[in-house]
Every structure is written in C-alpha cells, then in structure tokens.
C-alpha cells in the first residue's frame, strides 16, 4: 500500500476516490437528516435503523471513519508535496494568477472542516457509543429527534455549524471537479461535471445549514 501511494498519480487517485466516497456519504447523511424537517416519526425510524443495523454499525461505520481520516491525511500530504514542488525560493511565484482561492486554500478549508468533524463526533457519535456500549441504556426508537433538537439549542454551536458548512461549500467547489478529473473525467464531460459540482456544492451544505437553523428556532 505504501509503495502504491509513493506515486504522485496514485496519491491523487486515492485522494479522489476517498473524496467521491465522502461525497456519496454526504448525500445519504443529508437525506436522512432532512426528514427531520417534515416528519419526526420518519426521522426517528431512519435514525434508529442506522443506529442499530449491524451492517451499518460494524462494517460501513468503520469504513466511513477510515475514509474521513484517510482523505484528510492524504490531503495534507499532497499539500506538502505541492508546496515543495513549487520551490518556495521562487519569490515571484503568483499562485493567484493560475489558481482560484479555493484551490489554493484547500488545506485551510479542509483543516477547519476536520475540526468541525471532530466537534460533530463529540456531539453525536461519542454520546451514541456511550449510550449503547458503555452505559448500555435501554434503546428508545423515538429519542433521536429530541436529541437532534437539543444539539442545536446553542446559538454558538449553530454558528459554528453554519461557518463550517460555508467552508465545506468552498471546499467542494474545487474538490468535486478535481476528484472527477483525477479519475479521468477531464474530457468532454468536464463542463457537465463542473456544473454538477457547483449544484452539489451549494445544495448539500445549504441543506445542512437549513436543518441546523430550523431546529435552533423551532425547539
């Protein structure tokens, strides 16, 4: 594995594949959470299934955690490699002339998003693990909606969520298209992928922002 990832192309492909996996996960995650806006029962039902299904808990969840860690570690590795390749002694190098702000600051937006993911894990994942595997509390299939609303009571926390998802949108505006290009979609489909990326990068983060604001003002 380490030998495979020693290649620059291999690292970019691995980064792209992990990005596409997380892009797909965000769709599923939003699809479940968006139901909390119009059906408490459906949200509880879906959350209970995701929280108790053995395949999700013991197969997909570890893969997701690995995918998140791998994506961000690989992202920072690529950023360091790219900085070395630019030759920092070249004082006349003007990154803004050949790249957008988003592409030049993927490491920054990615780092902030990673911090947010850690906060999100502390808010949701760790209490869930504690509930089921530490304290062994009785399972209540109707508890999820109330827990979700409780998490968004704090205006500070909601503000952090909103900022994080704005940065996620900026991150995706470059990352979505870049991921597809890395696996060979830099051809006649480029324009289509770019347009799809813009739509995805706006709708997905906006959906999560709406969820946070809705439950903050309707708890």
Secondary structure, 3 states (H helix, E strand, C coil): CCCHHHCHHHHHHHHHHHHHHHHHHHHHHHHHHHHHHCCHHHHHHHHHHHHHCHHHHHHHHHHHHHHHHHHHHHHHHHHHHHHHHHCCCCCCCCHHHHCCHHHHCHHHHHHHHHHHHHHHHHHHHHHHHHHHHHCCCCCCCCHHHHHHHHHCCCHHHHHHHHHHHHHHHHHHHHHHHHHHHHCCCCCCCHHHHHHHHHHHHHHHHHHHHHHHHHHHHCC
